[in-house]
């Protein structure tokens, strides 16, 4: 009978090499998955922070919005001013007399109009204008007072555009601009 211990030892060495190779491959896959996991978490945390900030801004805007108008208090009718004498025409008796003459009547400030939500504003602008860039939408949202600065406008508009594109209200063109949703998408959305 032949001695096979050498063959068995060669087989053990080969299997140890394969095991080591699989362990190294597994370690690389785990490291790659961890890196992808961290990138995904970072993106999600960034989006979460932006959405939270937009939510806070929207909450502050709605908290500061006027409530339903109440009945205005009845003001007494102005009394007729007494006719000045000749002496009072040349010599005003009090400085307040001049203030009443030279100051225009104060008009009540118009009630601020409620803003529509940012997503509705962006969809309306895209439908009105047609294909439009994200930068133009940021500029328009700044002009309308949705944001205080360019940086917050850029983040808020980016996240909102992502959501309205995902919902199918508008679509993103290959050149990066945004356009109204296709008619078949609108019909499908209305059917649901």
Buried (B, 14 or more C-beta within 10 A) or exposed (E): EEEEEEEEEEEEEEEEEEEEEEEEEEEEEEEEEEEEEEEEEEEEEEBEEBBEBBEEBBEEBEEEEEEEEEEEEEEEEEEEEEEEEEEEEEEEEEEEEEEEEEEEEEEEEEEEEEBEEBBEBBBEBBEEBEEBEBBBBBBBBBEEEBBEEEEBBBBBBBBBBEBBBEEBBBBEEEEEBBBBBEEEBEEEEEEE
